[in-house]
Amino acid sequence: MLKILSGFLLFCFITHVTAQPTVTTKQDDIQLIKDFVADIADETLRPDIILSRHVLLEQTDTDEEYDYLEASIEEIRINLQPKNLNEIVYTPFKALPNRETRDIDPEGKPTDSMYFLRYHNRQMLAVYIAQGKIASFTLVSKGDKAHFVTY
């Protein structure tokens, strides 16, 4: 699992922003992730628009960092092109078998807000949701564990 995680960027998706914090259900989170995936698959939407709609950008200060996120959106788009979006399976972190999560360090982040997307039983994206937006769609190897990188 760690080899796969370190070999690929895994991505994280979205919840709606509201004026006041609300409790969301897994179905709400999954629907928001589906909306994000649909926006990425829509080739008429520019990556900067997708980022502004869906991604929490608290630590992204430079043009280089923002360009990296735009390129990541484009990479996801390329990976989505041959896929039937209706066949993507959205799995909460806690629903995964232990053998798939033991290589992931949540670093104190709530695992209730972490989701993994699979297509034909292959993991394709990872999502961490915070403050009603995507806090990370990047899961990277750090030592012997993987962790979400926030923006």
DOGUZA-670953 format. One line per field, with one value per atom (N, C-alpha, C, O): residue number from 1; residue in one letter; chain; x, y, z negated. Coordinates in Angstrom, 2 decimals. Each point is the difference from the previous one (the first is absolute). Layout:
REM residues N
pos: [NUM	...] $
code: [a	...] $
unit: [A	...] $
c1: [X	...] $
c2: [Y	...] $
c3: [Z	...] $
END
This chain:
REM residues 151
pos: [1	1	1	1	2	2	2	2	3	3	3	3	4	4	4	4	5	5	5	5	6	6	6	6	7	7	7	7	8	8	8	8	9	9	9	9	10	10	10	10	11	11	11	11	12	12	12	12	13	13	13	13	14	14	14	14	15	15	15	15	16	16	16	16	17	17	17	17	18	18	18	18	19	19	19	19	20	20	20	20	21	21	21	21	22	22	22	22	23	23	23	23	24	24	24	24	25	25	25	25	26	26	26	26	27	27	27	27	28	28	28	28	29	29	29	29	30	30	30	30	31	31	31	31	32	32	32	32	33	33	33	33	34	34	34	34	35	35	35	35	36	36	36	36	37	37	37	37	38	38	38	38	39	39	39	39	40	40	40	40	41	41	41	41	42	42	42	42	43	43	43	43	44	44	44	44	45	45	45	45	46	46	46	46	47	47	47	47	48	48	48	48	49	49	49	49	50	50	50	50	51	51	51	51	52	52	52	52	53	53	53	53	54	54	54	54	55	55	55	55	56	56	56	56	57	57	57	57	58	58	58	58	59	59	59	59	60	60	60	60	61	61	61	61	62	62	62	62	63	63	63	63	64	64	64	64	65	65	65	65	66	66	66	66	67	67	67	67	68	68	68	68	69	69	69	69	70	70	70	70	71	71	71	71	72	72	72	72	73	73	73	73	74	74	74	74	75	75	75	75	76	76	76	76	77	77	77	77	78	78	78	78	79	79	79	79	80	80	80	80	81	81	81	81	82	82	82	82	83	83	83	83	84	84	84	84	85	85	85	85	86	86	86	86	87	87	87	87	88	88	88	88	89	89	89	89	90	90	90	90	91	91	91	91	92	92	92	92	93	93	93	93	94	94	94	94	95	95	95	95	96	96	96	96	97	97	97	97	98	98	98	98	99	99	99	99	100	100	100	100	101	101	101	101	102	102	102	102	103	103	103	103	104	104	104	104	105	105	105	105	106	106	106	106	107	107	107	107	108	108	108	108	109	109	109	109	110	110	110	110	111	111	111	111	112	112	112	112	113	113	113	113	114	114	114	114	115	115	115	115	116	116	116	116	117	117	117	117	118	118	118	118	119	119	119	119	120	120	120	120	121	121	121	121	122	122	122	122	123	123	123	123	124	124	124	124	125	125	125	125	126	126	126	126	127	127	127	127	128	128	128	128	129	129	129	129	130	130	130	130	131	131	131	131	132	132	132	132	133	133	133	133	134	134	134	134	135	135	135	135	136	136	136	136	137	137	137	137	138	138	138	138	139	139	139	139	140	140	140	140	141	141	141	141	142	142	142	142	143	143	143	143	144	144	144	144	145	145	145	145	146	146	146	146	147	147	147	147	148	148	148	148	149	149	149	149	150	150	150	150	151	151	151	151] $
code: [m	m	m	m	l	l	l	l	k	k	k	k	i	i	i	i	l	l	l	l	s	s	s	s	g	g	g	g	f	f	f	f	l	l	l	l	l	l	l	l	f	f	f	f	c	c	c	c	f	f	f	f	i	i	i	i	t	t	t	t	h	h	h	h	v	v	v	v	t	t	t	t	a	a	a	a	q	q	q	q	p	p	p	p	t	t	t	t	v	v	v	v	t	t	t	t	t	t	t	t	k	k	k	k	q	q	q	q	d	d	d	d	d	d	d	d	i	i	i	i	q	q	q	q	l	l	l	l	i	i	i	i	k	k	k	k	d	d	d	d	f	f	f	f	v	v	v	v	a	a	a	a	d	d	d	d	i	i	i	i	a	a	a	a	d	d	d	d	e	e	e	e	t	t	t	t	l	l	l	l	r	r	r	r	p	p	p	p	d	d	d	d	i	i	i	i	i	i	i	i	l	l	l	l	s	s	s	s	r	r	r	r	h	h	h	h	v	v	v	v	l	l	l	l	l	l	l	l	e	e	e	e	q	q	q	q	t	t	t	t	d	d	d	d	t	t	t	t	d	d	d	d	e	e	e	e	e	e	e	e	y	y	y	y	d	d	d	d	y	y	y	y	l	l	l	l	e	e	e	e	a	a	a	a	s	s	s	s	i	i	i	i	e	e	e	e	e	e	e	e	i	i	i	i	r	r	r	r	i	i	i	i	n	n	n	n	l	l	l	l	q	q	q	q	p	p	p	p	k	k	k	k	n	n	n	n	l	l	l	l	n	n	n	n	e	e	e	e	i	i	i	i	v	v	v	v	y	y	y	y	t	t	t	t	p	p	p	p	f	f	f	f	k	k	k	k	a	a	a	a	l	l	l	l	p	p	p	p	n	n	n	n	r	r	r	r	e	e	e	e	t	t	t	t	r	r	r	r	d	d	d	d	i	i	i	i	d	d	d	d	p	p	p	p	e	e	e	e	g	g	g	g	k	k	k	k	p	p	p	p	t	t	t	t	d	d	d	d	s	s	s	s	m	m	m	m	y	y	y	y	f	f	f	f	l	l	l	l	r	r	r	r	y	y	y	y	h	h	h	h	n	n	n	n	r	r	r	r	q	q	q	q	m	m	m	m	l	l	l	l	a	a	a	a	v	v	v	v	y	y	y	y	i	i	i	i	a	a	a	a	q	q	q	q	g	g	g	g	k	k	k	k	i	i	i	i	a	a	a	a	s	s	s	s	f	f	f	f	t	t	t	t	l	l	l	l	v	v	v	v	s	s	s	s	k	k	k	k	g	g	g	g	d	d	d	d	k	k	k	k	a	a	a	a	h	h	h	h	f	f	f	f	v	v	v	v	t	t	t	t	y	y	y	y] $
unit: [A	A	A	A	A	A	A	A	A	A	A	A	A	A	A	A	A	A	A	A	A	A	A	A	A	A	A	A	A	A	A	A	A	A	A	A	A	A	A	A	A	A	A	A	A	A	A	A	A	A	A	A	A	A	A	A	A	A	A	A	A	A	A	A	A	A	A	A	A	A	A	A	A	A	A	A	A	A	A	A	A	A	A	A	A	A	A	A	A	A	A	A	A	A	A	A	A	A	A	A	A	A	A	A	A	A	A	A	A	A	A	A	A	A	A	A	A	A	A	A	A	A	A	A	A	A	A	A	A	A	A	A	A	A	A	A	A	A	A	A	A	A	A	A	A	A	A	A	A	A	A	A	A	A	A	A	A	A	A	A	A	A	A	A	A	A	A	A	A	A	A	A	A	A	A	A	A	A	A	A	A	A	A	A	A	A	A	A	A	A	A	A	A	A	A	A	A	A	A	A	A	A	A	A	A	A	A	A	A	A	A	A	A	A	A	A	A	A	A	A	A	A	A	A	A	A	A	A	A	A	A	A	A	A	A	A	A	A	A	A	A	A	A	A	A	A	A	A	A	A	A	A	A	A	A	A	A	A	A	A	A	A	A	A	A	A	A	A	A	A	A	A	A	A	A	A	A	A	A	A	A	A	A	A	A	A	A	A	A	A	A	A	A	A	A	A	A	A	A	A	A	A	A	A	A	A	A	A	A	A	A	A	A	A	A	A	A	A	A	A	A	A	A	A	A	A	A	A	A	A	A	A	A	A	A	A	A	A	A	A	A	A	A	A	A	A	A	A	A	A	A	A	A	A	A	A	A	A	A	A	A	A	A	A	A	A	A	A	A	A	A	A	A	A	A	A	A	A	A	A	A	A	A	A	A	A	A	A	A	A	A	A	A	A	A	A	A	A	A	A	A	A	A	A	A	A	A	A	A	A	A	A	A	A	A	A	A	A	A	A	A	A	A	A	A	A	A	A	A	A	A	A	A	A	A	A	A	A	A	A	A	A	A	A	A	A	A	A	A	A	A	A	A	A	A	A	A	A	A	A	A	A	A	A	A	A	A	A	A	A	A	A	A	A	A	A	A	A	A	A	A	A	A	A	A	A	A	A	A	A	A	A	A	A	A	A	A	A	A	A	A	A	A	A	A	A	A	A	A	A	A	A	A	A	A	A	A	A	A	A	A	A	A	A	A	A	A	A	A	A	A	A	A	A	A	A	A	A	A	A	A	A	A	A	A	A	A	A	A	A	A	A	A	A	A	A	A	A	A	A	A	A	A	A	A	A	A	A	A	A	A	A	A	A	A	A	A	A	A	A	A	A	A	A	A	A	A	A	A	A	A	A	A	A	A	A	A	A	A	A	A	A	A	A] $
c1: [0.82	-0.82	0.86	-0.29	1.36	0.86	0.68	0.19	0.18	0.62	-0.94	0.40	-1.66	-1.00	-0.17	-0.06	-0.04	-0.21	1.17	-0.19	1.41	1.17	0.20	0.68	-1.26	0.15	-0.97	0.22	-1.26	-1.05	-0.42	0.05	-0.46	-0.69	-1.44	-0.65	0.16	-1.38	-0.72	0.58	-1.77	-0.63	-1.23	-0.67	0.42	-1.01	-1.09	0.27	-1.47	-1.14	-0.83	0.59	-1.80	-0.66	-1.29	-0.71	0.44	-1.30	-0.42	0.85	-2.15	-0.48	0.39	0.07	0.18	0.29	-1.32	-0.83	0.64	-1.19	0.43	1.14	-2.03	0.32	0.33	0.87	-1.56	0.26	0.34	-0.55	1.45	0.34	-1.21	-0.85	0.77	-1.09	0.58	1.13	-1.89	0.40	-0.39	-1.15	2.08	-0.32	0.00	0.68	-1.43	-0.03	0.94	0.45	-0.15	0.85	-0.63	0.71	-2.04	-0.66	0.20	0.21	-0.27	0.25	1.42	0.23	0.73	1.39	0.20	0.66	-1.21	0.16	-0.63	0.56	-1.72	-0.62	0.88	0.13	0.47	0.90	1.23	0.47	0.04	1.14	-0.41	0.76	-1.95	-0.49	-0.12	0.31	-0.77	-0.10	1.38	0.17	0.80	1.37	0.55	0.58	-0.77	0.46	-0.68	0.65	-1.94	-0.71	0.57	0.13	0.21	0.61	1.35	0.31	0.48	1.30	-0.20	0.72	-1.68	-0.24	-0.53	0.11	-0.67	-0.52	1.17	0.51	-0.11	1.18	-0.19	0.97	-2.19	-0.23	0.32	0.10	0.06	0.32	1.51	0.68	-0.18	1.43	0.38	-0.82	2.05	0.45	-0.10	-0.32	0.57	-0.08	-1.42	-0.21	-0.77	-1.40	-0.33	-0.67	1.13	-0.23	0.65	-0.62	1.84	0.68	-0.76	-0.18	-0.28	-0.71	-1.34	-0.43	-0.21	-1.28	0.15	-0.82	1.89	0.04	1.14	-0.10	1.16	1.21	0.28	-0.06	0.39	0.38	1.47	0.87	-0.61	1.37	0.48	0.00	0.40	0.46	1.51	0.48	0.25	1.47	0.65	1.23	-2.01	0.53	0.26	-0.92	2.20	0.35	0.69	-0.01	0.60	0.79	-0.69	-0.85	1.24	-0.51	0.41	-0.77	1.96	0.50	-0.89	-0.32	-0.07	-0.87	-1.37	-0.56	0.03	-1.30	0.07	-0.91	1.99	0.20	0.05	-0.54	1.17	0.06	-1.42	-0.31	-0.53	-1.37	-0.79	-0.76	0.94	-0.67	0.45	-0.81	2.11	0.53	-0.56	-0.26	0.08	-0.58	-1.44	-0.41	-0.34	-1.39	0.02	-0.81	1.73	0.10	0.37	-0.49	1.36	0.39	-1.20	-0.20	-0.58	-1.20	-0.94	-0.58	0.44	-0.87	0.41	-0.84	2.12	0.51	-0.32	-0.41	0.59	-0.28	-1.49	-0.37	-0.48	-1.45	-0.55	-1.06	1.73	-0.53	-0.49	-1.10	1.86	-0.49	-0.98	-0.45	0.12	-0.79	-1.47	-0.36	-0.49	-1.41	-0.18	0.19	-0.55	-0.11	-0.98	0.15	-1.14	-0.99	0.57	-0.63	1.80	0.61	1.03	0.61	-0.40	0.94	-0.67	-1.17	1.91	-0.49	0.66	1.22	-2.03	0.45	-0.05	-1.07	2.25	0.08	0.57	1.09	-1.80	0.56	1.21	0.07	0.86	1.21	-0.34	0.61	-1.58	-0.34	-0.62	-0.05	-0.40	-0.59	1.05	-0.31	1.52	1.06	0.55	-0.01	0.48	0.63	1.29	0.66	-0.30	1.20	1.25	0.88	-0.78	1.19	0.19	1.11	-2.20	0.09	0.23	0.41	-0.66	0.15	1.22	0.38	0.23	1.12	1.21	0.84	-0.75	1.09	-0.33	0.77	-1.91	-0.42	0.01	-0.58	1.24	0.04	-0.92	0.33	-1.46	-0.91	0.56	-0.54	1.61	0.64	-0.98	0.08	-1.00	-0.95	-1.21	-0.92	0.90	-1.17	-1.13	0.27	-1.51	-1.12	-0.17	-0.19	0.25	-0.14	-1.42	-0.23	-0.73	-1.38	-0.08	-0.98	1.99	0.02	0.92	0.34	0.06	0.89	-0.72	-0.68	0.83	-0.66	0.99	0.95	-1.19	0.86	-0.87	-1.03	1.44	-0.75	0.67	1.21	-2.03	0.49	-0.76	-1.19	1.92	-0.60	0.45	1.20	-2.16	0.28	0.98	0.98	-1.26	0.75	1.44	0.83	-0.53	1.33	-0.17	-0.84	1.65	-0.09	0.47	1.05	-1.84	0.36	0.19	0.78	-1.48	0.10	-0.23	-0.64	1.18	-0.27	-0.44	0.49	-1.39	-0.62	-0.03	-0.36	0.76	-0.16	-0.79	0.40	-1.51	-0.91	0.12	0.00	0.10	0.03	-0.63	0.12	-0.79	-0.61	-0.87	-0.05	-0.63	-0.93	0.65	-0.67	1.95	0.71	1.00	0.19	0.45	1.06	1.24	0.52	-0.06	1.22	1.21	1.12	-1.35	1.09	-0.55	-0.99	1.65	-0.24	1.33	0.17	0.78	1.34	0.40	0.09	0.13	0.47	1.40	0.18	0.82	1.38	0.67	-0.42	1.47	0.77	0.89	0.64	-0.62	0.86	0.60	-0.64	1.86	0.60	-0.68	-0.11	-0.36	-0.67	-1.52	-0.71	0.20	-1.43	-0.32	0.88	-2.12	-0.48	-0.84	-0.61	0.56	-0.81	-0.57	0.53	-1.60	-0.62	0.80	0.35	-0.08	0.64	-1.11	-0.79	0.74	-1.03	0.58	1.21	-2.13	0.41	-0.31	0.27] $
c2: [-1.20	1.20	1.26	0.95	-0.95	1.17	0.28	1.16	-2.22	0.19	0.71	0.89	-1.28	0.64	1.45	0.89	-0.65	1.35	0.91	1.16	-1.69	0.84	0.20	0.93	-1.80	0.10	0.97	0.46	-0.16	0.83	1.12	-0.15	1.24	1.01	-0.46	-0.37	0.40	-0.35	1.27	0.84	-0.74	1.30	0.04	-1.00	2.14	0.25	0.94	0.88	-1.04	0.74	0.75	0.26	0.10	1.22	-0.11	-1.01	2.05	0.22	1.45	0.85	-0.57	1.37	0.92	-0.41	1.66	1.01	0.63	0.35	-0.23	0.68	1.11	0.01	0.92	1.13	-0.47	0.56	-1.58	-0.56	-1.48	-0.67	0.17	-1.41	-0.89	0.28	-1.34	-0.95	-1.39	-0.25	-0.65	-1.38	-0.62	0.14	-0.81	-0.64	-1.50	-0.54	-0.12	-1.46	-0.53	0.74	-2.00	-0.62	0.14	0.23	-0.35	0.16	1.41	0.19	0.82	1.38	0.15	0.58	-1.12	0.08	-0.70	0.54	-1.72	-0.76	0.74	0.02	0.58	0.77	1.18	0.32	0.33	1.11	-0.47	0.68	-1.84	-0.56	-0.33	0.26	-0.81	-0.30	1.28	0.00	1.08	1.28	0.50	0.51	-0.67	0.40	-0.81	0.55	-1.86	-0.88	0.39	0.02	0.28	0.41	1.30	0.15	0.80	1.25	-0.26	0.59	-1.47	-0.31	-0.66	0.31	-1.19	-0.71	0.94	-0.31	1.44	0.99	0.80	0.90	-1.22	0.62	1.48	0.68	-0.17	1.42	0.85	1.22	-1.86	0.74	0.07	-1.02	2.23	0.20	-0.48	0.08	-0.55	-0.45	1.07	-0.33	1.60	1.05	0.17	0.32	-0.53	0.08	-1.17	0.18	-1.35	-1.19	0.19	-0.30	0.80	0.25	1.01	-0.20	1.29	1.02	-0.51	0.42	-1.30	-0.56	-1.01	-0.06	-0.75	-1.20	-0.14	-0.84	1.61	-0.30	1.09	1.20	-1.63	0.88	0.36	-0.86	2.12	0.45	0.93	1.22	-1.79	0.80	0.21	1.01	-1.94	0.05	0.15	-0.05	0.24	0.12	1.47	0.77	-0.38	1.42	0.39	1.17	-2.12	0.36	-0.44	-0.89	1.53	-0.39	-1.43	-0.75	0.37	-1.35	-1.05	-1.02	1.27	-0.94	-0.07	-1.09	2.22	0.02	-0.70	-0.74	0.99	-0.68	-1.51	-0.74	0.27	-1.43	-0.56	-1.07	1.80	-0.46	-0.03	-0.93	1.95	0.00	-1.20	-0.65	0.37	-1.15	-1.30	-0.94	0.88	-1.20	-0.21	-1.14	2.21	-0.09	-0.53	-0.86	1.37	-0.47	-1.49	-0.73	0.29	-1.41	-0.88	-1.07	1.52	-0.75	-0.07	-1.04	2.16	0.06	-1.04	-0.71	0.63	-0.99	-1.42	-0.84	0.59	-1.33	-0.34	-1.17	2.18	-0.23	-0.25	-0.62	1.09	-0.05	-1.38	-0.10	-0.97	-1.30	-0.68	-1.11	1.75	-0.65	0.39	1.11	-2.05	0.25	0.51	-0.75	2.01	0.61	-0.74	0.02	-0.66	-0.73	-1.27	-0.59	0.17	-1.22	0.28	-0.93	2.19	0.35	-0.31	0.34	-1.00	-0.36	0.94	0.19	0.41	0.97	-0.67	-0.35	0.16	-0.76	0.87	0.56	-0.45	0.71	-0.75	-1.23	1.96	-0.57	-1.15	-1.07	1.28	-1.01	-1.26	-1.03	1.08	-1.19	-0.84	-1.10	1.60	-0.76	-1.07	0.20	-1.31	-1.00	0.54	0.86	-1.35	0.46	-0.11	0.86	-1.89	-0.17	1.15	0.24	0.48	1.13	1.32	0.98	-0.93	1.27	0.03	1.07	-2.20	-0.02	0.80	0.41	-0.18	0.79	1.48	0.77	-0.35	1.40	0.58	-0.57	1.70	0.72	1.22	0.95	-0.96	1.15	1.27	1.09	-1.21	1.13	0.85	1.23	-1.87	0.71	0.54	0.52	-0.64	0.46	-1.02	-1.19	1.65	-0.92	-0.95	0.44	-1.72	-0.98	-0.05	-0.54	1.10	0.08	0.89	-0.07	0.89	0.92	-0.46	0.78	-2.05	-0.55	-1.05	-0.87	0.97	-0.91	-0.46	0.70	-1.91	-0.59	-0.42	-0.66	1.03	-0.31	-1.14	-0.02	-0.94	-1.18	-0.12	0.32	-0.80	-0.29	-1.39	-0.27	-0.62	-1.40	-0.59	-0.66	0.93	-0.53	0.51	-0.60	1.69	0.63	1.39	0.78	-0.49	1.32	1.06	-0.14	1.21	1.05	1.36	0.81	-0.53	1.31	-0.15	-0.95	1.90	0.10	1.43	0.94	-0.77	1.30	0.25	-0.87	2.08	0.44	1.30	0.96	-0.94	1.15	0.72	-0.63	1.97	0.82	1.36	0.52	0.03	1.32	0.15	1.07	-2.14	0.06	0.02	0.30	-0.60	-0.03	-1.14	-0.68	0.48	-0.98	0.60	1.02	-1.66	0.45	-0.67	0.51	-1.67	-0.69	-1.00	-0.69	0.64	-1.09	-0.63	-0.59	0.73	-0.54	-0.85	0.50	-1.75	-0.94	-0.44	-0.58	0.88	-0.31	-0.82	0.00	-0.70	-0.81	0.90	0.92	-1.21	0.73	-1.05	-0.44	0.05	-1.11	-1.29	-0.33	-0.41	-1.26	0.14	-1.00	2.23	0.27	1.05	0.76	-0.71	1.03	1.00	-0.36	1.59	1.02	0.98	0.14	0.53	1.01	1.31	0.43	0.18	1.30	1.04	-0.08	1.03	1.05	1.21	0.20	0.59	1.14	1.29	1.08] $
c3: [0.00	0.00	0.00	0.72	-1.53	-0.08	1.32	0.37	0.37	1.30	0.95	0.74	-0.76	0.86	-0.42	0.85	-2.16	-0.50	0.32	0.36	-0.50	0.27	1.50	0.41	0.40	1.44	0.64	1.12	-1.81	0.61	-0.95	-1.22	1.79	-0.80	-0.14	0.98	-2.17	-0.22	-0.46	-0.68	1.05	-0.10	-0.89	-0.24	-0.21	-0.99	0.49	0.82	-1.30	0.54	-1.03	-1.05	1.17	-0.39	-0.79	0.05	-0.78	-0.60	0.26	0.27	-0.34	0.23	-1.14	-1.16	1.52	-1.00	-0.42	0.84	-2.14	-0.51	-0.92	-0.48	0.22	-0.87	-1.42	-0.65	0.19	-1.32	0.17	0.88	-1.73	0.12	-0.22	-0.85	1.63	-0.16	-0.08	0.44	-0.98	-0.04	1.34	0.43	0.20	1.27	-0.19	-0.88	1.70	-0.03	1.06	0.87	-0.95	1.01	1.38	0.98	-0.89	1.30	0.54	1.20	-2.08	0.44	0.52	1.06	-1.82	0.42	1.34	0.90	-0.77	1.24	1.18	1.10	-1.31	1.09	0.39	1.18	-2.17	0.29	0.77	0.91	-1.27	0.73	1.43	0.94	-0.77	1.35	0.83	1.19	-1.81	0.70	0.43	1.10	-2.00	0.32	1.17	0.93	-0.98	1.06	1.33	1.05	-1.11	1.21	0.56	1.22	-2.09	0.46	0.66	1.03	-1.62	0.60	1.37	0.95	-0.85	1.27	1.08	1.19	-1.59	0.96	0.57	-0.66	1.86	0.61	0.30	0.34	-0.45	0.24	-1.24	0.10	-1.26	-1.22	-0.19	0.02	-0.21	-0.23	-1.41	-0.91	0.74	-1.32	-1.08	-1.15	1.48	-1.02	-0.51	-1.17	2.02	-0.42	-0.92	-1.02	1.37	-0.84	-1.37	-1.02	0.99	-1.27	-0.85	-1.20	1.82	-0.78	-0.53	-1.08	1.81	-0.45	-1.13	-0.91	0.99	-0.81	-1.00	-0.90	1.02	-0.77	-1.03	0.30	-1.52	-1.09	0.17	-0.14	0.43	0.29	-1.11	0.17	-1.29	-1.13	0.00	-0.52	1.08	-0.08	1.37	0.10	0.94	1.35	0.27	0.31	-0.43	0.08	1.30	0.36	0.32	1.18	1.29	-0.01	1.09	1.32	0.32	0.62	-1.03	0.27	-0.68	0.61	-1.85	-0.71	0.67	0.14	0.26	0.67	1.36	0.37	0.36	1.29	-0.18	0.83	-1.91	-0.29	-0.19	0.50	-1.23	-0.22	1.30	0.25	0.59	1.31	0.84	0.66	-0.67	0.75	-0.56	0.75	-2.05	-0.63	0.45	0.24	-0.14	0.50	1.44	0.35	0.47	1.38	0.06	0.85	-1.76	-0.04	-0.38	0.58	-1.54	-0.37	1.20	0.29	0.41	1.18	1.04	0.55	-0.29	0.96	-0.46	0.80	-2.09	-0.54	0.02	0.06	-0.11	0.01	1.40	0.14	0.88	1.37	0.42	0.54	-0.77	0.48	-0.96	0.27	-1.37	-1.03	0.07	0.38	-0.77	-0.17	-1.44	-0.95	0.80	-1.33	-0.91	-1.22	1.81	-0.79	-0.63	-0.88	1.33	-0.53	-1.09	-0.52	0.18	-1.07	-1.34	-0.22	-0.66	-1.34	-0.99	0.02	-0.90	-1.00	-1.36	-0.49	-0.13	-1.24	-1.12	0.16	-1.29	-1.15	-0.56	0.08	-0.65	-0.60	-0.94	0.07	-0.94	-1.02	0.59	-0.68	1.90	0.64	0.72	0.47	-0.37	0.65	-0.94	-1.21	1.75	-0.85	-0.61	0.59	-1.77	-0.69	0.86	-0.09	0.91	0.82	0.98	0.46	-0.13	0.92	-0.72	0.63	-1.91	-0.73	-0.91	-0.47	0.22	-0.94	0.50	-0.80	2.11	0.57	0.10	0.59	-1.15	0.07	-1.41	-0.92	0.77	-1.27	0.12	0.72	-1.42	0.10	-0.65	0.20	-0.98	-0.66	-0.79	0.02	-0.70	-0.84	0.74	-0.63	1.93	0.77	-0.19	-0.14	0.14	-0.20	1.20	1.13	-1.40	1.07	0.54	1.08	-1.81	0.50	1.25	0.74	-0.52	1.14	1.12	0.89	-0.94	1.02	0.82	-0.54	1.85	0.93	1.06	0.35	0.13	1.03	1.16	-0.18	1.38	1.20	0.74	0.19	0.21	0.72	1.31	0.11	0.87	1.29	0.39	0.11	0.08	0.31	-1.01	0.36	-1.62	-1.14	-0.09	-0.69	1.37	-0.10	-0.58	0.45	-1.45	-0.61	0.98	0.62	-0.49	0.95	-0.64	0.50	-1.59	-0.65	-1.50	-0.46	-0.29	-1.43	-0.28	0.64	-1.59	-0.26	-1.50	-0.78	0.39	-1.39	0.03	0.66	-1.38	-0.02	-1.33	-1.06	1.11	-1.21	0.30	1.11	-2.07	0.12	1.24	0.61	-0.26	1.11	1.38	0.99	-0.91	1.28	0.00	-1.01	2.13	0.11	-0.64	0.44	-1.48	-0.65	0.63	-0.08	0.70	0.68	1.01	-0.26	1.39	0.94	0.37	1.07	-2.01	0.20	-1.19	-1.12	1.35	-1.02	0.42	1.06	-1.91	0.35	-1.08	-1.16	1.55	-0.92	-0.85	0.51	-1.81	-0.93	-0.92	-0.95	1.24	-0.75	0.38	1.19	-2.19	0.28	0.05	0.11	-0.20	0.04	1.04	0.41	0.01	0.90	-0.79	-1.01	1.45	-0.66	1.03	1.10	-1.50	0.86	-0.12	-1.10	2.24	0.05	0.15	0.93	-1.83	0.09	0.72	0.07	0.47	0.81	-0.72	0.52] $
END
